[in-house]
Amino acid sequence: MENLWFCLVAAMVAMYVVFDGYDLGAGILHLWVAKTEEERQLVLRSIGPVWDGNEVWLLAAGGTMYFAFPALYAAGFSGFYLPLMMVLWLLMLRGISIEFRNHIVNEVWRPFWDAGFALSSILLSIFFGAALGNVVRGVPLDASGYFFEPLWTDFRLGENSGILDWYTILVGLCALMALAMHGALWLALKTPGELHQRSARAAQYGWFLLAAFTIMLTLVTFQVQPHVYQRLQEQPWGYIFPLLAILGLGGIFCFPRMERDGLAFLSSCLYLVGMLTSMVFGVYPFVLPANTDPQFSLTVTSAAAPAYGLKVGLIWWTPGMALAIAYIVYVHRRFSGKVSLEKSSY
C-alpha cells in the first residue's frame, strides 16, 4: 500500500509541474517576449483562468504527503523550513503581481508588478529545482530522522553542504530552462501574432540550452547519487522513464519547426514527466536519502503511515482527485484556443 501512495504522491507532483509549470514559464518570459502593454495583457490572459487552479496540485501533493508519509513531511518541512518560507512568500508575490497590476493604470504601478511576476517565477523555478536536487543528492539525516541545513556553506558536496551547492544550483538552473521552454511553448500555443512568433523562436533557440543542461545533469547525477545508476542496472525496465524525456525533447525540437504548436506543448509535458519519473525511479525505495549514513535514510516503508490509515485514506482520496481532474479538464476545454483582448475573451 505504501508503494501505491508513493506513486500517487509522485504523480501529483508531476501534475503540478506540468500544469503550474507553464504558468511559471510564462512569468519567466513575461518581460522578454511581450514588448507592449497589449502583449503583456495577452500573456496574463493565457494563464488567467487556470493559474490559481493549477496550484491545487501543489496543495494536494503536500496534504497527501502529510497523510501518507508523516515522517517525510516532518523531516522535510523542518529541515527545509527557511527555503519553504521563501517559496511561500514567492508564491504570494506571484499571485499578488498577477491580480494587482490592473488595479491602477500608472506608468510605475504596472511595471513594478510585472517585474514582481517575472522575478517570483524565476526564483520559484530555481528553488523547486534545488529542492529536487536535495532529494536526489541526500541530506544530513541523523538517527532521529531529522536534519538541519543552512541555505549555503561553501557550495561543495559533503555532509556539511548547504541547501544550495553546485549540484542543487545546477538542478535549479535546469528546472529554470525546462519551465521557460514549457512556458514558451504554451504562449506559442495560446497567443497570436508577433507574440506567438517570439515565443516560438524562444522555444527553438532555448532547446539547445535545455538539451545541454539535460545531458550534463544526467551525467553529474550518476556521480553524485550512484544509487540512481545502480537502480537502472538492476531494473532495466526503468529506462522507459529517461526514454520519455528523450522523446519529449525530440518533439520539442521537431514540432515547432512544423508549426504543430499543440504537439510541441505535449512534448514538453512528456519531457517534464520523463525527467521527474526518472528521478523518482532512481531514488526508490528512498524518499529522502541520507548523505551521512545510509541507514538513516527515510524509505517508502519507514516513512509511511500505518497500513489501515492508508487503506481508508485511499477511499477519500479517490473522489477528491476525481473532482480535481474533472475541474482541470473542464477549465482547459472551456478556455481552449487563442486568447485576445476582446471583452468577451478571457
Secondary structure as a PSIPRED ss2 file (coil, helix, strand):
# PSIPRED VFORMAT (PSIPRED V4.0)

   1 M C   1.000  0.000  0.000
   2 E H   0.000  1.000  0.000
   3 N H   0.000  1.000  0.000
   4 L H   0.000  1.000  0.000
   5 W H   0.000  1.000  0.000
   6 F H   0.000  1.000  0.000
   7 C H   0.000  1.000  0.000
   8 L H   0.000  1.000  0.000
   9 V H   0.000  1.000  0.000
  10 A H   0.000  1.000  0.000
  11 A H   0.000  1.000  0.000
  12 M H   0.000  1.000  0.000
  13 V H   0.000  1.000  0.000
  14 A H   0.000  1.000  0.000
  15 M H   0.000  1.000  0.000
  16 Y H   0.000  1.000  0.000
  17 V H   0.000  1.000  0.000
  18 V H   0.000  1.000  0.000
  19 F H   0.000  1.000  0.000
  20 D H   0.000  1.000  0.000
  21 G H   0.000  1.000  0.000
  22 Y H   0.000  1.000  0.000
  23 D H   0.000  1.000  0.000
  24 L H   0.000  1.000  0.000
  25 G H   0.000  1.000  0.000
  26 A H   0.000  1.000  0.000
  27 G H   0.000  1.000  0.000
  28 I H   0.000  1.000  0.000
  29 L H   0.000  1.000  0.000
  30 H H   0.000  1.000  0.000
  31 L H   0.000  1.000  0.000
  32 W H   0.000  1.000  0.000
  33 V H   0.000  1.000  0.000
  34 A C   1.000  0.000  0.000
  35 K C   1.000  0.000  0.000
  36 T C   1.000  0.000  0.000
  37 E H   0.000  1.000  0.000
  38 E H   0.000  1.000  0.000
  39 E H   0.000  1.000  0.000
  40 R H   0.000  1.000  0.000
  41 Q H   0.000  1.000  0.000
  42 L H   0.000  1.000  0.000
  43 V H   0.000  1.000  0.000
  44 L H   0.000  1.000  0.000
  45 R H   0.000  1.000  0.000
  46 S H   0.000  1.000  0.000
  47 I H   0.000  1.000  0.000
  48 G C   1.000  0.000  0.000
  49 P C   1.000  0.000  0.000
  50 V C   1.000  0.000  0.000
  51 W H   0.000  1.000  0.000
  52 D H   0.000  1.000  0.000
  53 G H   0.000  1.000  0.000
  54 N H   0.000  1.000  0.000
  55 E C   1.000  0.000  0.000
  56 V H   0.000  1.000  0.000
  57 W H   0.000  1.000  0.000
  58 L H   0.000  1.000  0.000
  59 L H   0.000  1.000  0.000
  60 A H   0.000  1.000  0.000
  61 A H   0.000  1.000  0.000
  62 G H   0.000  1.000  0.000
  63 G H   0.000  1.000  0.000
  64 T H   0.000  1.000  0.000
  65 M H   0.000  1.000  0.000
  66 Y H   0.000  1.000  0.000
  67 F H   0.000  1.000  0.000
  68 A H   0.000  1.000  0.000
  69 F C   1.000  0.000  0.000
  70 P H   0.000  1.000  0.000
  71 A H   0.000  1.000  0.000
  72 L H   0.000  1.000  0.000
  73 Y H   0.000  1.000  0.000
  74 A H   0.000  1.000  0.000
  75 A H   0.000  1.000  0.000
  76 G H   0.000  1.000  0.000
  77 F H   0.000  1.000  0.000
  78 S H   0.000  1.000  0.000
  79 G H   0.000  1.000  0.000
  80 F C   1.000  0.000  0.000
  81 Y H   0.000  1.000  0.000
  82 L H   0.000  1.000  0.000
  83 P H   0.000  1.000  0.000
  84 L H   0.000  1.000  0.000
  85 M H   0.000  1.000  0.000
  86 M H   0.000  1.000  0.000
  87 V H   0.000  1.000  0.000
  88 L H   0.000  1.000  0.000
  89 W H   0.000  1.000  0.000
  90 L H   0.000  1.000  0.000
  91 L H   0.000  1.000  0.000
  92 M H   0.000  1.000  0.000
  93 L H   0.000  1.000  0.000
  94 R H   0.000  1.000  0.000
  95 G H   0.000  1.000  0.000
  96 I H   0.000  1.000  0.000
  97 S H   0.000  1.000  0.000
  98 I H   0.000  1.000  0.000
  99 E H   0.000  1.000  0.000
 100 F H   0.000  1.000  0.000
 101 R C   1.000  0.000  0.000
 102 N C   1.000  0.000  0.000
 103 H C   1.000  0.000  0.000
 104 I C   1.000  0.000  0.000
 105 V C   1.000  0.000  0.000
 106 N C   1.000  0.000  0.000
 107 E C   1.000  0.000  0.000
 108 V C   1.000  0.000  0.000
 109 W H   0.000  1.000  0.000
 110 R H   0.000  1.000  0.000
 111 P H   0.000  1.000  0.000
 112 F H   0.000  1.000  0.000
 113 W H   0.000  1.000  0.000
 114 D H   0.000  1.000  0.000
 115 A H   0.000  1.000  0.000
 116 G H   0.000  1.000  0.000
 117 F H   0.000  1.000  0.000
 118 A H   0.000  1.000  0.000
 119 L H   0.000  1.000  0.000
 120 S H   0.000  1.000  0.000
 121 S H   0.000  1.000  0.000
 122 I H   0.000  1.000  0.000
 123 L H   0.000  1.000  0.000
 124 L H   0.000  1.000  0.000
 125 S H   0.000  1.000  0.000
 126 I H   0.000  1.000  0.000
 127 F H   0.000  1.000  0.000
 128 F H   0.000  1.000  0.000
 129 G H   0.000  1.000  0.000
 130 A H   0.000  1.000  0.000
 131 A H   0.000  1.000  0.000
 132 L H   0.000  1.000  0.000
 133 G H   0.000  1.000  0.000
 134 N H   0.000  1.000  0.000
 135 V H   0.000  1.000  0.000
 136 V H   0.000  1.000  0.000
 137 R H   0.000  1.000  0.000
 138 G C   1.000  0.000  0.000
 139 V E   0.000  0.000  1.000
 140 P C   1.000  0.000  0.000
 141 L C   1.000  0.000  0.000
 142 D C   1.000  0.000  0.000
 143 A C   1.000  0.000  0.000
 144 S C   1.000  0.000  0.000
 145 G C   1.000  0.000  0.000
 146 Y C   1.000  0.000  0.000
 147 F C   1.000  0.000  0.000
 148 F C   1.000  0.000  0.000
 149 E C   1.000  0.000  0.000
 150 P C   1.000  0.000  0.000
 151 L C   1.000  0.000  0.000
 152 W E   0.000  0.000  1.000
 153 T C   1.000  0.000  0.000
 154 D C   1.000  0.000  0.000
 155 F C   1.000  0.000  0.000
 156 R C   1.000  0.000  0.000
 157 L C   1.000  0.000  0.000
 158 G C   1.000  0.000  0.000
 159 E C   1.000  0.000  0.000
 160 N C   1.000  0.000  0.000
 161 S C   1.000  0.000  0.000
 162 G C   1.000  0.000  0.000
 163 I C   1.000  0.000  0.000
 164 L E   0.000  0.000  1.000
 165 D C   1.000  0.000  0.000
 166 W H   0.000  1.000  0.000
 167 Y H   0.000  1.000  0.000
 168 T H   0.000  1.000  0.000
 169 I H   0.000  1.000  0.000
 170 L H   0.000  1.000  0.000
 171 V H   0.000  1.000  0.000
 172 G H   0.000  1.000  0.000
 173 L H   0.000  1.000  0.000
 174 C H   0.000  1.000  0.000
 175 A H   0.000  1.000  0.000
 176 L H   0.000  1.000  0.000
 177 M H   0.000  1.000  0.000
 178 A H   0.000  1.000  0.000
 179 L H   0.000  1.000  0.000
 180 A H   0.000  1.000  0.000
 181 M H   0.000  1.000  0.000
 182 H H   0.000  1.000  0.000
 183 G H   0.000  1.000  0.000
 184 A H   0.000  1.000  0.000
 185 L H   0.000  1.000  0.000
 186 W H   0.000  1.000  0.000
 187 L H   0.000  1.000  0.000
 188 A H   0.000  1.000  0.000
 189 L H   0.000  1.000  0.000
 190 K H   0.000  1.000  0.000
 191 T C   1.000  0.000  0.000
 192 P C   1.000  0.000  0.000
 193 G H   0.000  1.000  0.000
 194 E H   0.000  1.000  0.000
 195 L H   0.000  1.000  0.000
 196 H H   0.000  1.000  0.000
 197 Q H   0.000  1.000  0.000
 198 R H   0.000  1.000  0.000
 199 S H   0.000  1.000  0.000
 200 A H   0.000  1.000  0.000
 201 R H   0.000  1.000  0.000
 202 A H   0.000  1.000  0.000
 203 A H   0.000  1.000  0.000
 204 Q H   0.000  1.000  0.000
 205 Y H   0.000  1.000  0.000
 206 G H   0.000  1.000  0.000
 207 W H   0.000  1.000  0.000
 208 F H   0.000  1.000  0.000
 209 L H   0.000  1.000  0.000
 210 L H   0.000  1.000  0.000
 211 A H   0.000  1.000  0.000
 212 A H   0.000  1.000  0.000
 213 F H   0.000  1.000  0.000
 214 T H   0.000  1.000  0.000
 215 I H   0.000  1.000  0.000
 216 M H   0.000  1.000  0.000
 217 L H   0.000  1.000  0.000
 218 T H   0.000  1.000  0.000
 219 L H   0.000  1.000  0.000
 220 V H   0.000  1.000  0.000
 221 T H   0.000  1.000  0.000
 222 F H   0.000  1.000  0.000
 223 Q H   0.000  1.000  0.000
 224 V H   0.000  1.000  0.000
 225 Q C   1.000  0.000  0.000
 226 P H   0.000  1.000  0.000
 227 H H   0.000  1.000  0.000
 228 V H   0.000  1.000  0.000
 229 Y H   0.000  1.000  0.000
 230 Q H   0.000  1.000  0.000
 231 R H   0.000  1.000  0.000
 232 L H   0.000  1.000  0.000
 233 Q H   0.000  1.000  0.000
 234 E H   0.000  1.000  0.000
 235 Q C   1.000  0.000  0.000
 236 P H   0.000  1.000  0.000
 237 W H   0.000  1.000  0.000
 238 G H   0.000  1.000  0.000
 239 Y H   0.000  1.000  0.000
 240 I H   0.000  1.000  0.000
 241 F H   0.000  1.000  0.000
 242 P H   0.000  1.000  0.000
 243 L H   0.000  1.000  0.000
 244 L H   0.000  1.000  0.000
 245 A H   0.000  1.000  0.000
 246 I H   0.000  1.000  0.000
 247 L H   0.000  1.000  0.000
 248 G H   0.000  1.000  0.000
 249 L H   0.000  1.000  0.000
 250 G H   0.000  1.000  0.000
 251 G H   0.000  1.000  0.000
 252 I H   0.000  1.000  0.000
 253 F H   0.000  1.000  0.000
 254 C H   0.000  1.000  0.000
 255 F H   0.000  1.000  0.000
 256 P H   0.000  1.000  0.000
 257 R H   0.000  1.000  0.000
 258 M H   0.000  1.000  0.000
 259 E C   1.000  0.000  0.000
 260 R C   1.000  0.000  0.000
 261 D H   0.000  1.000  0.000
 262 G H   0.000  1.000  0.000
 263 L H   0.000  1.000  0.000
 264 A H   0.000  1.000  0.000
 265 F H   0.000  1.000  0.000
 266 L H   0.000  1.000  0.000
 267 S H   0.000  1.000  0.000
 268 S H   0.000  1.000  0.000
 269 C H   0.000  1.000  0.000
 270 L H   0.000  1.000  0.000
 271 Y H   0.000  1.000  0.000
 272 L H   0.000  1.000  0.000
 273 V H   0.000  1.000  0.000
 274 G H   0.000  1.000  0.000
 275 M H   0.000  1.000  0.000
 276 L H   0.000  1.000  0.000
 277 T H   0.000  1.000  0.000
 278 S H   0.000  1.000  0.000
 279 M H   0.000  1.000  0.000
 280 V H   0.000  1.000  0.000
 281 F H   0.000  1.000  0.000
 282 G H   0.000  1.000  0.000
 283 V H   0.000  1.000  0.000
 284 Y C   1.000  0.000  0.000
 285 P C   1.000  0.000  0.000
 286 F E   0.000  0.000  1.000
 287 V E   0.000  0.000  1.000
 288 L E   0.000  0.000  1.000
 289 P C   1.000  0.000  0.000
 290 A E   0.000  0.000  1.000
 291 N C   1.000  0.000  0.000
 292 T C   1.000  0.000  0.000
 293 D C   1.000  0.000  0.000
 294 P H   0.000  1.000  0.000
 295 Q H   0.000  1.000  0.000
 296 F H   0.000  1.000  0.000
 297 S C   1.000  0.000  0.000
 298 L E   0.000  0.000  1.000
 299 T E   0.000  0.000  1.000
 300 V H   0.000  1.000  0.000
 301 T H   0.000  1.000  0.000
 302 S H   0.000  1.000  0.000
 303 A H   0.000  1.000  0.000
 304 A C   1.000  0.000  0.000
 305 A C   1.000  0.000  0.000
 306 P C   1.000  0.000  0.000
 307 A H   0.000  1.000  0.000
 308 Y H   0.000  1.000  0.000
 309 G H   0.000  1.000  0.000
 310 L H   0.000  1.000  0.000
 311 K H   0.000  1.000  0.000
 312 V H   0.000  1.000  0.000
 313 G H   0.000  1.000  0.000
 314 L H   0.000  1.000  0.000
 315 I H   0.000  1.000  0.000
 316 W H   0.000  1.000  0.000
 317 W H   0.000  1.000  0.000
 318 T H   0.000  1.000  0.000
 319 P H   0.000  1.000  0.000
 320 G H   0.000  1.000  0.000
 321 M H   0.000  1.000  0.000
 322 A H   0.000  1.000  0.000
 323 L H   0.000  1.000  0.000
 324 A H   0.000  1.000  0.000
 325 I H   0.000  1.000  0.000
 326 A H   0.000  1.000  0.000
 327 Y H   0.000  1.000  0.000
 328 I H   0.000  1.000  0.000
 329 V H   0.000  1.000  0.000
 330 Y H   0.000  1.000  0.000
 331 V H   0.000  1.000  0.000
 332 H H   0.000  1.000  0.000
 333 R H   0.000  1.000  0.000
 334 R H   0.000  1.000  0.000
 335 F C   1.000  0.000  0.000
 336 S C   1.000  0.000  0.000
 337 G C   1.000  0.000  0.000
 338 K C   1.000  0.000  0.000
 339 V C   1.000  0.000  0.000
 340 S C   1.000  0.000  0.000
 341 L C   1.000  0.000  0.000
 342 E C   1.000  0.000  0.000
 343 K C   1.000  0.000  0.000
 344 S C   1.000  0.000  0.000
 345 S C   1.000  0.000  0.000
 346 Y C   1.000  0.000  0.000
